[in-house]
Amino acid sequence: MTPIFRRNAPRAPQDRLVTLVRKPGCHLCDDAQSVVEKVCADLGVPWERKDITQDPQLHDQYWEQIPVVLVDGEQHTFWRVNENRLRKALTE
């Protein structure tokens, strides 16, 4: 079968990376972090937190959207994190 018709094999959750882009004192960021922590703990997915106030590139890119959740470096969502949607993105 030619590569164009092959689907990429799904990645195991533990091989994924979730990044939460946030800033201090942001209540939506705190809510998002709670969801990210829960889903990642349930699935064994590593996650990291990045402070938008410490990274000029992240600030320029996301300052109107925080909190922002990235999955494997690609934007997954912003403002509010839906637990079921994040779980689905990490397991498919």
C-alpha positions as CSV (number, residue, x, y, z in Angstrom):
1,M,0.0,0.0,0.0
2,T,1.3,3.4,-0.8
3,P,2.2,5.8,2.0
4,I,-0.6,8.2,1.1
5,F,-3.2,5.6,2.0
6,R,-1.6,4.4,5.3
7,R,-2.8,5.9,8.5
8,N,-0.2,6.7,11.1
9,A,-0.2,4.3,14.0
10,P,-1.7,5.9,17.1
11,R,0.9,6.9,19.6
12,A,0.7,5.5,23.1
13,P,-0.4,8.1,25.7
14,Q,2.9,7.9,27.6
15,D,4.7,8.9,24.3
16,R,2.7,12.2,24.1
17,L,3.4,15.5,25.8
18,V,0.9,18.0,27.0
19,T,2.0,21.6,27.5
20,L,-0.1,24.1,29.5
21,V,0.7,27.7,28.7
22,R,-0.4,29.9,31.6
23,K,0.3,32.9,33.7
24,P,0.4,33.5,37.5
25,G,-2.9,34.7,39.1
26,C,-5.1,33.4,36.2
27,H,-8.2,31.5,37.6
28,L,-8.9,30.0,34.1
29,C,-5.3,28.7,34.1
30,D,-5.8,27.1,37.5
31,D,-8.9,25.4,36.3
32,A,-7.1,24.2,33.1
33,Q,-4.2,22.9,35.2
34,S,-6.6,20.8,37.3
35,V,-8.0,19.2,34.2
36,V,-4.6,18.6,32.6
37,E,-3.2,17.1,35.8
38,K,-6.2,14.7,36.2
39,V,-6.3,13.5,32.6
40,C,-2.5,13.2,32.3
41,A,-2.3,11.3,35.7
42,D,-5.1,8.9,34.6
43,L,-3.4,8.2,31.2
44,G,0.3,8.3,32.3
45,V,0.9,11.2,29.9
46,P,3.8,13.6,30.8
47,W,2.9,17.2,31.0
48,E,4.7,20.5,31.5
49,R,3.7,24.0,32.5
50,K,5.1,27.1,30.8
51,D,4.7,30.7,32.1
52,I,3.7,33.1,29.4
53,T,5.3,36.0,31.3
54,Q,8.7,34.3,31.1
55,D,8.7,33.5,27.4
56,P,8.4,36.4,24.8
57,Q,7.6,34.0,22.0
58,L,4.8,32.3,23.8
59,H,3.5,35.8,25.0
60,D,3.4,37.1,21.4
61,Q,1.7,33.9,20.1
62,Y,-0.8,33.2,22.8
63,W,-1.3,36.3,25.1
64,E,-5.0,36.6,24.1
65,Q,-5.8,32.9,24.5
66,I,-4.4,31.7,27.8
67,P,-4.6,29.2,29.1
68,V,-3.6,27.3,26.1
69,V,-3.1,23.5,25.9
70,L,-0.7,22.0,23.4
71,V,-0.6,18.3,22.6
72,D,2.7,17.3,21.1
73,G,3.4,21.0,20.3
74,E,0.2,21.6,18.4
75,Q,-2.6,23.8,19.9
76,H,-5.4,21.6,21.3
77,T,-7.5,24.2,23.0
78,F,-7.6,27.5,24.8
79,W,-9.5,29.3,27.6
80,R,-11.5,26.2,28.9
81,V,-10.2,22.7,28.8
82,N,-12.8,19.9,28.2
83,E,-11.7,16.8,30.1
84,N,-13.3,14.3,27.6
85,R,-12.0,16.1,24.6
86,L,-8.4,16.1,26.0
87,R,-8.7,12.5,27.0
88,K,-9.9,11.6,23.5
89,A,-7.0,13.5,21.8
90,L,-4.5,11.7,23.9
91,T,-5.9,8.2,23.2
92,E,-6.6,8.3,19.5
